[in-house]
Amino acid sequence: MVLVNPDATGQALEIMLIEDSLLDARLTIESLKHCGIHHRLSLFRDGQEPIDFLNRAGVFAQAPKPDVILLDLFLPDMTGVDLLRRLRADSQLSNIPVVILTSSDDGTDQRQCEELGVSSYIRKPFNEEKFLSVIRRLKGLSLAIDSVS
């Protein structure tokens, strides 16, 4: 896990990036630097460690709940769809917005993800403006939810 905090002022958007490719992770992190949204990012390269983080297990006992999860479908220990199913089956985690970032052009993957209620499905390499517009929209939703809570 890697934490990235580009700015130390205001309420940060908590972003969880689950991506096994360091190159793809770097491209995503660089794009997020251009979004103009204060955020903190946690990077995971497999499927089990983010589950521990989300459940605040072990060393992650003080972990923040992410506002957004960016999820690759191809992970070394489980598929992103399997991880998404686990998130949606957990009442404590099921409402976290998930954005799929994948190189998959398999229509079945996209249908499964949409059936599981993803916020967006973006193919890599992605259009940075489209990606950032999704993040800005989800930040707006996060602010609206925080103001109601």
N, C-alpha and C positions, 0 to 999 in steps of 0.2 A: 504494500500500500504506500502511496505517495500523496502527501497533502500539498496543494498549491494554493497560496493565498496572495494574490497580486495586490491587494489593497487592504488596509487595516481600519477603514472607517465605515460606519454604517452597518446595516444588517446585510450580511452576505447571503447570496443564494447558494445553498448547499447542493453541490452537484456530485453525483457518484458516476464515474466513468468505468465501465467494465469492458476492457479491451485488451486482448493478449498481444497484439502487434504494437511494439513500441513506436514504430513509424506512424501508424494510424493514430495512436494516442497523442503523439507529439503534434500532428496536424490538427487534431481536435482541440488540444490545449492552446495552440497558437490562434486558432479561429476564435476561441472564447476570449482571448486577450483583446480581440478587436470588437467585442460586442458592447462595450460600454456599460456592462452590468457588473457591479461588485459581486464577486463570487469566491467560493472556496471549493476546491475540487479534490476528491479522493479517488485515486486510480487503483484499480484492481485488475489483475491479469488472468484470473480464473473465476470459476463459479462459486466455490465454497467460501472463500474468504469474505466476499461481500455479504453472504448470508450470515456469517458470524458477526460482521459489522452491523448489519441491519437488526439483528437480534440482540446486539450489545453483549455478545458472549466473550468471555475471557479478556484478552487485552483490549477489546473494544467496548468495555463496560461504559465508558463515557462518550461513546461515539454520537455525533449529531445525526438526527434523522434527515436524510436527504430530501430536498425539495423536488429534485429531478434526477432520474436515473437514465444515463446514456448507455445503451446495451448493444454489444456486438453479438451476433448469433453464433459465431464460430469460436468456441472456447475450448481449452485443452481437456477439461474434465467433465463438462456437460454442455449441452446446447443452450443457446440463449433462450430458445423457446421453453426448454425445461425449467430454466431459472425463472422466466416470466410466469410460468404456471405456478411455481412455488410462491412467488410474490403475490399473485392474485388469490391464492388459496389461504393466505394469512391475513386475517382481518385487521391486524395492526399495520400491514404493509400494502394492502391492496389498493389504497387510494393514492399512492405515490405515482405521479406521471412518469411514464417510461417512453423514451425516444429510442427507436431501433436505428442503429448505424451499422449497415451491413453491406458486404459486397455480393450477397446472395441475390440472384435474379429469379429464384424459384418462387413462383406464384403461391405455392402451398405455404411456404414460410410466411409470406406477407398475409395471407388469409388467416393463418393461425394466430399471428400477432394481432391482427385487427379484431379477431374474435375474442382475444384476451384483453382488449381495451387499451392498446397502446395509444399514446398521444400523437405520435407521428412515426412514419416509416421512411427512413432516408437511406438511399443507396450510396455507397462509397465508390469512387471518390465523390464527395458531396459538393454541391454548390454552397459556398460559404454564406451568401446572403440568405438563401432559403433556410439553412441551418440556424443562422443567427436570428432570423425572424421567428422561428419556432421557440428558441430559448427566450427571446423577449416576451413572447406571448405567455409562455409558462411562468416567467418571472411575474408578469402581471397577475396571473391566477394565484400565485403564491402570496403576493401582497394582499390581494382581495381576501384570501382565506385567513391570513394573519390578522387583518383588521377586524374580521368577524369573530375570531377566537377570543 
